[in-house]
């Protein structure tokens, strides 16, 4: 049974930092200027395009700028403008094509390379985005956004050491960037550099003493490193800062459970459930705690509620089978375990299938 229960893990903290990794950016509206020797038609198209941009009519603006680009193929700013408009529409593939034209015409323009990287990253081309961010950083080495963007796409590719270096560079430019601390921590944890993550989070909580999320991240890292007292202090501090954040009593419950204070852990989980009654992780933690305490009646109630709402949760069906077995409700246990086996097979989880079939064989003898 112990193998199937979910212990507290570093992944809990990583999920806080990596829940979303967009390349956050505000691309500048390009200032498009016609060359002096260009036709009046070009000037009219650019003027018209700007009016459409100001009105938020990006489709018509694109049409005007495309006509302008056909007249003046050497104006990088027109292609940059088209790239910007496509990003506003969420069409990052077309945006990247136009920014590639812009950098071909102005290869030393760091702003264009940044915009190209941003578009490539959002279109799913993380390798191409990383290359463009590297070039943008070479051209504008003091622009913190270049390193933040680079770190994000490297994290997506699992290049954690490179991401760590990028975020460290970002912090050397802007030591008070909260997002940088959070994501750098996640990269360090992926590399199992837990003590370094703790050091960075300690600095972050000094800079942002009233940020409950940073304190929560620090607490979980400390607990996983065995610094239980410090971890609990930071959990309690986080709870005072954000009494309505269900993750805080949830983590307190995990800590108390790890210390075998099951009654205290249950109270913490119940507080978390009051704040967020639909939170799956809280429901599972309560159910697993009942199972650990050998309170099989409450475990059955909890797991039946979970499996009625989450019909593809193989582990909950498995644990429901265990609880039913311990109450000598054999037929019900077999039904739950057969469903767990079916789900494990669908999920291609051979260990789950093996454990479930082993238990089924014992019950069916």
C-alpha positions as a Markdown table, in Angstrom:
| # | Residue | x | y | z |
|---|---|---|---|---|
| 1 | Unk | 0.0 | 0.0 | 0.0 |
| 2 | Unk | 2.7 | 2.5 | 0.8 |
| 3 | Unk | 4.1 | 2.4 | -2.7 |
| 4 | Unk | 0.8 | 3.7 | -4.0 |
| 5 | Unk | 0.4 | 6.6 | -1.7 |
| 6 | Unk | 1.7 | 10.0 | -2.8 |
| 7 | Unk | 4.3 | 11.4 | -0.4 |
| 8 | Unk | 5.3 | 15.1 | -0.2 |
| 9 | Unk | 7.7 | 15.8 | -3.0 |
| 10 | Unk | 9.8 | 18.5 | -4.6 |
| 11 | Unk | 7.4 | 18.3 | -7.6 |
| 12 | Unk | 4.8 | 20.2 | -5.5 |
| 13 | Unk | 7.1 | 23.2 | -5.4 |
| 14 | Unk | 8.2 | 22.9 | -9.0 |
| 15 | Unk | 4.5 | 22.9 | -10.0 |
| 16 | Unk | 4.1 | 26.2 | -8.3 |
| 17 | Unk | 6.8 | 27.8 | -10.4 |
| 18 | Unk | 6.3 | 26.1 | -13.7 |
| 19 | Unk | 2.5 | 26.1 | -13.8 |
| 20 | Unk | 2.9 | 28.5 | -16.7 |
| 21 | Unk | 5.9 | 29.6 | -18.6 |
| 22 | Unk | 4.8 | 32.2 | -21.1 |
| 23 | Unk | 7.4 | 34.6 | -22.4 |
| 24 | Unk | 5.9 | 37.7 | -20.8 |
| 25 | Unk | 6.5 | 40.7 | -23.0 |
| 26 | Unk | 5.0 | 43.9 | -24.2 |
| 27 | Unk | 6.2 | 44.3 | -27.8 |
| 28 | Unk | 6.6 | 48.0 | -28.7 |
| 29 | Unk | 4.5 | 49.5 | -31.4 |
| 30 | Unk | 7.0 | 50.2 | -34.2 |
| 31 | Unk | 7.4 | 53.7 | -35.5 |
| 32 | Unk | 7.2 | 53.3 | -39.2 |
| 33 | Unk | 8.7 | 56.0 | -41.3 |
| 34 | Unk | 8.7 | 56.2 | -45.1 |
| 35 | Unk | 11.8 | 57.1 | -47.0 |
| 36 | Unk | 11.9 | 60.6 | -48.5 |
| 37 | Unk | 12.1 | 59.3 | -52.0 |
| 38 | Unk | 9.1 | 57.0 | -51.7 |
| 39 | Unk | 5.8 | 57.6 | -53.4 |
| 40 | Unk | 2.8 | 59.4 | -52.1 |
| 41 | Unk | 0.9 | 56.2 | -52.3 |
| 42 | Unk | 3.3 | 54.6 | -49.8 |
| 43 | Unk | 2.9 | 57.6 | -47.4 |
| 44 | Unk | -0.9 | 57.3 | -47.7 |
| 45 | Unk | -0.8 | 53.5 | -46.9 |
| 46 | Unk | 1.4 | 54.0 | -43.9 |
| 47 | Unk | -0.7 | 56.8 | -42.6 |
| 48 | Unk | -3.8 | 54.8 | -43.2 |
| 49 | Unk | -2.2 | 51.7 | -41.5 |
| 50 | Unk | -1.4 | 53.8 | -38.4 |
| 51 | Unk | -5.0 | 55.0 | -38.2 |
| 52 | Unk | -6.2 | 51.4 | -38.3 |
| 53 | Unk | -3.7 | 50.4 | -35.5 |
| 54 | Unk | -4.9 | 53.3 | -33.3 |
| 55 | Unk | -8.5 | 52.2 | -33.8 |
| 56 | Unk | -7.6 | 48.6 | -33.0 |
| 57 | Unk | -8.5 | 47.3 | -36.5 |
| 58 | Unk | -5.5 | 45.1 | -36.9 |
| 59 | Unk | -6.9 | 43.2 | -40.0 |
| 60 | Unk | -7.2 | 46.4 | -42.0 |
| 61 | Unk | -3.9 | 47.7 | -40.7 |
| 62 | Unk | -2.2 | 44.5 | -41.9 |
| 63 | Unk | -3.7 | 44.9 | -45.3 |
| 64 | Unk | -2.4 | 48.5 | -45.5 |
| 65 | Unk | 1.1 | 47.5 | -44.4 |
| 66 | Unk | 1.3 | 44.6 | -46.7 |
| 67 | Unk | 0.5 | 46.9 | -49.6 |
| 68 | Unk | 3.2 | 49.2 | -48.3 |
| 69 | Unk | 5.7 | 46.4 | -48.0 |
| 70 | Unk | 5.1 | 45.5 | -51.7 |
| 71 | Unk | 6.1 | 49.1 | -52.6 |
| 72 | Unk | 9.1 | 49.3 | -50.3 |
| 73 | Unk | 10.8 | 45.9 | -49.7 |
| 74 | Unk | 13.8 | 47.5 | -48.0 |
| 75 | Unk | 11.9 | 49.1 | -45.1 |
| 76 | Unk | 12.5 | 46.9 | -42.0 |
| 77 | Unk | 10.1 | 48.9 | -40.0 |
| 78 | Unk | 7.2 | 48.0 | -42.2 |
| 79 | Unk | 7.9 | 44.2 | -41.7 |
| 80 | Unk | 8.4 | 44.9 | -38.0 |
| 81 | Unk | 5.0 | 46.6 | -38.0 |
| 82 | Unk | 3.4 | 43.6 | -39.7 |
| 83 | Unk | 5.1 | 41.3 | -37.1 |
| 84 | Unk | 3.6 | 43.3 | -34.3 |
| 85 | Unk | 0.1 | 43.3 | -35.8 |
| 86 | Unk | 0.2 | 39.5 | -36.2 |
| 87 | Unk | 1.3 | 39.1 | -32.6 |
| 88 | Unk | -1.7 | 41.2 | -31.6 |
| 89 | Unk | -3.9 | 38.7 | -33.5 |
| 90 | Unk | -2.1 | 35.7 | -31.9 |
| 91 | Unk | -0.8 | 34.6 | -35.3 |
| 92 | Unk | 2.8 | 34.0 | -34.1 |
| 93 | Unk | 3.9 | 32.0 | -37.2 |
| 94 | Unk | 3.2 | 34.9 | -39.5 |
| 95 | Unk | 4.6 | 37.3 | -37.0 |
| 96 | Unk | 7.9 | 35.4 | -37.0 |
| 97 | Unk | 8.1 | 35.4 | -40.8 |
| 98 | Unk | 7.8 | 39.2 | -40.8 |
| 99 | Unk | 10.3 | 39.7 | -38.0 |
| 100 | Unk | 12.7 | 37.5 | -39.9 |
| 101 | Unk | 12.4 | 39.9 | -42.8 |
| 102 | Unk | 13.0 | 42.8 | -40.4 |
| 103 | Unk | 16.2 | 41.3 | -38.9 |
| 104 | Unk | 17.5 | 40.4 | -42.4 |
| 105 | Unk | 17.2 | 44.1 | -43.3 |
| 106 | Unk | 18.5 | 45.4 | -39.9 |
| 107 | Unk | 20.7 | 42.6 | -38.5 |
| 108 | Unk | 22.0 | 44.7 | -35.6 |
| 109 | Unk | 18.6 | 45.7 | -34.2 |
| 110 | Unk | 18.2 | 44.0 | -30.8 |
| 111 | Unk | 14.5 | 45.0 | -30.6 |
| 112 | Unk | 13.7 | 43.2 | -33.8 |
| 113 | Unk | 15.5 | 40.0 | -32.6 |
| 114 | Unk | 13.7 | 40.1 | -29.3 |
| 115 | Unk | 10.3 | 40.4 | -31.1 |
| 116 | Unk | 11.4 | 37.5 | -33.4 |
| 117 | Unk | 12.3 | 35.4 | -30.4 |
| 118 | Unk | 9.0 | 36.2 | -28.7 |
| 119 | Unk | 7.1 | 35.2 | -31.8 |
| 120 | Unk | 9.0 | 32.0 | -32.3 |
| 121 | Unk | 8.7 | 31.0 | -28.6 |
| 122 | Unk | 4.9 | 31.5 | -28.7 |
| 123 | Unk | 4.6 | 29.5 | -32.0 |
| 124 | Unk | 6.4 | 26.5 | -30.3 |
| 125 | Unk | 9.8 | 26.9 | -31.9 |
| 126 | Unk | 11.8 | 27.0 | -28.7 |
| 127 | Unk | 15.1 | 26.3 | -30.3 |
| 128 | Unk | 14.7 | 29.1 | -32.8 |
| 129 | Unk | 13.5 | 31.4 | -30.1 |
| 130 | Unk | 16.6 | 30.6 | -27.9 |
| 131 | Unk | 18.9 | 31.5 | -30.8 |
| 132 | Unk | 17.1 | 34.8 | -31.4 |
| 133 | Unk | 17.2 | 35.6 | -27.7 |
| 134 | Unk | 20.9 | 34.9 | -27.6 |
| 135 | Unk | 21.4 | 37.4 | -30.5 |
| 136 | Unk | 19.1 | 39.9 | -28.9 |
| 137 | Unk | 21.2 | 39.6 | -25.7 |
| 138 | Unk | 24.4 | 40.1 | -27.6 |
| 139 | Unk | 23.0 | 43.3 | -29.1 |
| 140 | Unk | 21.4 | 44.6 | -25.9 |
| 141 | Unk | 23.2 | 42.9 | -23.0 |
| 142 | Unk | 21.5 | 45.1 | -20.4 |
| 143 | Unk | 18.0 | 44.3 | -21.4 |
| 144 | Unk | 16.6 | 42.0 | -18.7 |
| 145 | Unk | 13.8 | 40.8 | -20.9 |
| 146 | Unk | 16.2 | 39.1 | -23.3 |
| 147 | Unk | 17.4 | 36.8 | -20.4 |
| 148 | Unk | 13.9 | 36.2 | -19.0 |
| 149 | Unk | 12.7 | 35.1 | -22.5 |
| 150 | Unk | 15.8 | 33.0 | -23.0 |
| 151 | Unk | 15.3 | 31.3 | -19.6 |
| 152 | Unk | 11.7 | 30.5 | -20.3 |
| 153 | Unk | 12.3 | 28.8 | -23.7 |
| 154 | Unk | 15.3 | 26.9 | -22.3 |
| 155 | Unk | 13.2 | 25.6 | -19.4 |
| 156 | Unk | 10.6 | 24.4 | -21.9 |
| 157 | Unk | 13.3 | 22.4 | -23.6 |
| 158 | Unk | 14.6 | 21.0 | -20.4 |
| 159 | Unk | 17.9 | 22.9 | -20.7 |
| 160 | Unk | 18.0 | 23.7 | -17.0 |
| 161 | Unk | 21.6 | 24.7 | -16.6 |
| 162 | Unk | 21.3 | 27.2 | -19.5 |
| 163 | Unk | 18.0 | 28.5 | -18.0 |
| 164 | Unk | 19.7 | 28.9 | -14.6 |
| 165 | Unk | 22.5 | 31.0 | -16.2 |
| 166 | Unk | 20.0 | 33.1 | -18.1 |
| 167 | Unk | 18.0 | 33.9 | -14.9 |
| 168 | Unk | 21.1 | 34.5 | -12.9 |
| 169 | Unk | 22.1 | 37.1 | -15.5 |
| 170 | Unk | 18.6 | 38.6 | -15.3 |
| 171 | Unk | 19.0 | 39.0 | -11.6 |
| 172 | Unk | 22.4 | 40.6 | -12.0 |
| 173 | Unk | 20.6 | 43.3 | -14.0 |
| 174 | Unk | 17.4 | 43.5 | -12.0 |
| 175 | Unk | 17.8 | 42.0 | -8.5 |
| 176 | Unk | 14.2 | 42.8 | -7.6 |
| 177 | Unk | 12.4 | 40.9 | -10.3 |
| 178 | Unk | 10.1 | 38.6 | -8.3 |
| 179 | Unk | 9.2 | 36.4 | -11.3 |
| 180 | Unk | 12.9 | 35.7 | -11.9 |
| 181 | Unk | 13.4 | 34.3 | -8.3 |
| 182 | Unk | 10.4 | 32.0 | -8.7 |
| 183 | Unk | 11.4 | 30.5 | -12.0 |
| 184 | Unk | 15.1 | 30.3 | -11.2 |
| 185 | Unk | 14.1 | 28.3 | -8.1 |
| 186 | Unk | 12.2 | 25.8 | -10.3 |
| 187 | Unk | 15.2 | 25.3 | -12.6 |
| 188 | Unk | 17.5 | 24.7 | -9.6 |
| 189 | Unk | 15.1 | 22.2 | -8.2 |
| 190 | Unk | 14.9 | 20.4 | -11.5 |
| 191 | Unk | 18.7 | 20.0 | -11.2 |
| 192 | Unk | 18.3 | 18.9 | -7.6 |
| 193 | Unk | 20.2 | 22.0 | -6.4 |
| 194 | Unk | 17.9 | 22.4 | -3.5 |
| 195 | Unk | 20.2 | 24.3 | -1.2 |
| 196 | Unk | 20.9 | 26.9 | -3.9 |
| 197 | Unk | 17.1 | 27.2 | -4.5 |
| 198 | Unk | 16.7 | 27.9 | -0.7 |
| 199 | Unk | 19.4 | 30.5 | -0.8 |
| 200 | Unk | 17.7 | 32.3 | -3.7 |
| 201 | Unk | 14.3 | 32.1 | -2.0 |
| 202 | Unk | 15.6 | 33.4 | 1.2 |
| 203 | Unk | 16.9 | 36.5 | -0.7 |
| 204 | Unk | 13.6 | 36.8 | -2.4 |
| 205 | Unk | 11.6 | 36.8 | 0.9 |
| 206 | Unk | 13.9 | 39.4 | 2.2 |
| 207 | Unk | 13.2 | 41.6 | -0.8 |
| 208 | Unk | 9.4 | 40.7 | -0.8 |
| 209 | Unk | 8.6 | 40.0 | 2.9 |
| 210 | Unk | 4.9 | 40.2 | 2.3 |
| 211 | Unk | 4.7 | 37.7 | -0.6 |
| 212 | Unk | 3.0 | 34.6 | 0.6 |
| 213 | Unk | 3.8 | 32.5 | -2.5 |
| 214 | Unk | 7.5 | 33.0 | -2.1 |
| 215 | Unk | 7.3 | 32.1 | 1.6 |
| 216 | Unk | 5.3 | 29.0 | 0.6 |
| 217 | Unk | 7.9 | 28.0 | -2.0 |
| 218 | Unk | 10.7 | 28.5 | 0.5 |
| 219 | Unk | 8.8 | 26.5 | 3.2 |
| 220 | Unk | 8.3 | 23.5 | 0.9 |
| 221 | Unk | 12.0 | 23.5 | -0.2 |
| 222 | Unk | 13.2 | 23.7 | 3.4 |
| 223 | Unk | 10.9 | 20.8 | 4.4 |
| 224 | Unk | 12.2 | 18.6 | 1.6 |
| 225 | Unk | 15.7 | 19.5 | 2.7 |
| 226 | Unk | 14.9 | 18.5 | 6.3 |
| 227 | Unk | 14.8 | 22.0 | 7.7 |
| 228 | Unk | 11.5 | 21.3 | 9.4 |
| 229 | Unk | 11.4 | 24.1 | 11.9 |
| 230 | Unk | 12.3 | 26.8 | 9.4 |
| 231 | Unk | 9.9 | 25.3 | 6.9 |
| 232 | Unk | 7.0 | 25.4 | 9.4 |
| 233 | Unk | 7.8 | 29.0 | 10.4 |
| 234 | Unk | 7.6 | 30.1 | 6.8 |
| 235 | Unk | 4.3 | 28.2 | 6.3 |
| 236 | Unk | 2.8 | 29.9 | 9.3 |
| 237 | Unk | 4.1 | 33.3 | 8.0 |
| 238 | Unk | 2.6 | 32.6 | 4.6 |
| 239 | Unk | -0.8 | 31.7 | 6.2 |
| 240 | Unk | -0.9 | 35.0 | 8.1 |
| 241 | Unk | -0.2 | 36.8 | 4.8 |
| 242 | Unk | -2.8 | 35.0 | 2.8 |
| 243 | Unk | -5.4 | 33.3 | 5.0 |
| 244 | Unk | -7.6 | 32.4 | 2.0 |
| 245 | Unk | -4.8 | 30.5 | 0.1 |
| 246 | Unk | -5.8 | 26.9 | 0.4 |
| 247 | Unk | -2.3 | 25.7 | -0.6 |
| 248 | Unk | -0.9 | 27.0 | 2.7 |
| 249 | Unk | -2.9 | 24.8 | 5.1 |
| 250 | Unk | -2.5 | 22.0 | 2.5 |
| 251 | Unk | 1.3 | 22.2 | 2.8 |
| 252 | Unk | 1.0 | 22.5 | 6.6 |
| 253 | Unk | -1.0 | 19.3 | 6.5 |
| 254 | Unk | 1.8 | 17.6 | 4.4 |
| 255 | Unk | 4.4 | 18.7 | 6.9 |
| 256 | Unk | 2.4 | 17.5 | 9.9 |
| 257 | Unk | 1.7 | 14.2 | 8.2 |
| 258 | Unk | 5.4 | 13.8 | 7.5 |
| 259 | Unk | 6.0 | 14.2 | 11.2 |
| 260 | Unk | 3.3 | 11.6 | 12.0 |
| 261 | Unk | 1.0 | 14.1 | 13.5 |
| 262 | Unk | -2.0 | 12.7 | 11.7 |
| 263 | Unk | -4.7 | 14.5 | 13.7 |
| 264 | Unk | -3.0 | 17.9 | 13.1 |
| 265 | Unk | -2.6 | 17.0 | 9.4 |
| 266 | Unk | -6.3 | 16.2 | 9.1 |
| 267 | Unk | -7.3 | 19.5 | 10.7 |
| 268 | Unk | -5.0 | 21.3 | 8.2 |
| 269 | Unk | -6.5 | 19.5 | 5.3 |
| 270 | Unk | -10.0 | 20.3 | 6.5 |
| 271 | Unk | -9.1 | 24.0 | 6.7 |
| 272 | Unk | -7.8 | 23.7 | 3.1 |
| 273 | Unk | -11.0 | 22.0 | 2.0 |
| 274 | Unk | -13.1 | 24.7 | 3.6 |
| 275 | Unk | -11.3 | 27.3 | 1.4 |
| 276 | Unk | -11.2 | 25.2 | -1.8 |
| 277 | Unk | -13.8 | 22.4 | -1.5 |
| 278 | Unk | -13.2 | 21.3 | -5.2 |
| 279 | Unk | -9.4 | 21.1 | -4.9 |
| 280 | Unk | -8.5 | 17.6 | -6.0 |
| 281 | Unk | -5.1 | 17.5 | -4.2 |
| 282 | Unk | -6.9 | 18.3 | -0.9 |
| 283 | Unk | -9.5 | 15.6 | -1.4 |
| 284 | Unk | -6.8 | 13.0 | -2.2 |
| 285 | Unk | -4.6 | 14.0 | 0.8 |
| 286 | Unk | -7.5 | 13.6 | 3.2 |
| 287 | Unk | -8.4 | 10.2 | 1.7 |
| 288 | Unk | -4.8 | 9.0 | 1.8 |
| 289 | Unk | -4.5 | 10.1 | 5.4 |
| 290 | Unk | -7.6 | 8.1 | 6.4 |
| 291 | Unk | -6.0 | 5.1 | 4.7 |
| 292 | Unk | -2.7 | 5.7 | 6.5 |
| 293 | Unk | -4.6 | 6.0 | 9.8 |
| 294 | Unk | -6.4 | 2.7 | 9.1 |
| 295 | Unk | -9.7 | 4.7 | 9.3 |
| 296 | Unk | -11.2 | 2.6 | 6.5 |
| 297 | Unk | -14.8 | 3.8 | 6.9 |
| 298 | Unk | -13.8 | 7.4 | 6.3 |
| 299 | Unk | -11.4 | 6.4 | 3.6 |
| 300 | Unk | -14.2 | 4.6 | 1.7 |
| 301 | Unk | -16.4 | 7.7 | 2.0 |
| 302 | Unk | -13.6 | 10.0 | 0.8 |
| 303 | Unk | -12.5 | 7.8 | -2.1 |
| 304 | Unk | -16.1 | 7.2 | -3.3 |
| 305 | Unk | -16.6 | 10.9 | -3.5 |
| 306 | Unk | -13.4 | 11.3 | -5.4 |
| 307 | Unk | -14.1 | 8.5 | -7.9 |
| 308 | Unk | -17.6 | 9.8 | -8.5 |
| 309 | Unk | -16.2 | 13.1 | -9.7 |
| 310 | Unk | -12.8 | 12.0 | -11.2 |
| 311 | Unk | -13.7 | 8.8 | -13.1 |
| 312 | Unk | -10.2 | 8.4 | -14.6 |
| 313 | Unk | -8.2 | 8.5 | -11.4 |
| 314 | Unk | -6.8 | 5.0 | -11.2 |
| 315 | Unk | -4.9 | 5.5 | -7.9 |
| 316 | Unk | -8.1 | 6.5 | -6.1 |
| 317 | Unk | -10.0 | 3.4 | -7.4 |
| 318 | Unk | -7.0 | 1.3 | -6.3 |
| 319 | Unk | -7.0 | 2.9 | -2.8 |
| 320 | Unk | -10.8 | 2.5 | -2.6 |
| 321 | Unk | -10.3 | -1.2 | -3.3 |
| 322 | Unk | -7.8 | -1.4 | -0.4 |
| 323 | Unk | -10.2 | 0.3 | 2.0 |
| 324 | Unk | -13.1 | -1.9 | 1.0 |
| 325 | Unk | -10.9 | -5.0 | 1.3 |
| 326 | Unk | -10.0 | -4.0 | 4.9 |
| 327 | Unk | -13.7 | -3.7 | 5.8 |
| 328 | Unk | -14.3 | -7.2 | 4.3 |
| 329 | Unk | -16.4 | -5.8 | 1.5 |
| 330 | Unk | -14.8 | -8.1 | -1.0 |
| 331 | Unk | -17.2 | -7.9 | -3.9 |
| 332 | Unk | -17.1 | -4.1 | -3.9 |
| 333 | Unk | -13.3 | -4.1 | -3.5 |
| 334 | Unk | -12.9 | -6.4 | -6.6 |
| 335 | Unk | -15.2 | -4.0 | -8.6 |
| 336 | Unk | -13.0 | -1.0 | -7.6 |
| 337 | Unk | -9.8 | -2.8 | -8.3 |
| 338 | Unk | -10.9 | -4.0 | -11.7 |
| 339 | Unk | -11.7 | -0.4 | -12.6 |
| 340 | Unk | -8.3 | 0.6 | -11.4 |
| 341 | Unk | -6.7 | -2.1 | -13.5 |
| 342 | Unk | -8.7 | -1.0 | -16.6 |
| 343 | Unk | -7.5 | 2.6 | -16.1 |
| 344 | Unk | -3.9 | 1.7 | -15.5 |
| 345 | Unk | -4.0 | -0.3 | -18.7 |
| 346 | Unk | -5.4 | 2.7 | -20.6 |
| 347 | Unk | -2.7 | 4.9 | -19.1 |
| 348 | Unk | 0.1 | 2.4 | -19.9 |
| 349 | Unk | 1.1 | 2.1 | -16.3 |
| 350 | Unk | 2.7 | -1.4 | -15.9 |
| 351 | Unk | 3.5 | -0.9 | -12.2 |
| 352 | Unk | -0.1 | 0.1 | -11.4 |
| 353 | Unk | -1.4 | -2.9 | -13.4 |
| 354 | Unk | 1.0 | -5.3 | -11.6 |
| 355 | Unk | 0.1 | -4.0 | -8.1 |
| 356 | Unk | -3.6 | -4.1 | -8.9 |
| 357 | Unk | -3.6 | -7.6 | -10.3 |
| 358 | Unk | -1.6 | -8.9 | -7.4 |
| 359 | Unk | -4.2 | -7.6 | -5.0 |
| 360 | Unk | -7.1 | -8.9 | -7.1 |
| 361 | Unk | -5.5 | -12.4 | -7.2 |
| 362 | Unk | -5.5 | -12.4 | -3.4 |
| 363 | Unk | -9.1 | -11.4 | -3.2 |
| 364 | Unk | -10.3 | -13.8 | -5.8 |
| 365 | Unk | -8.8 | -16.9 | -4.3 |
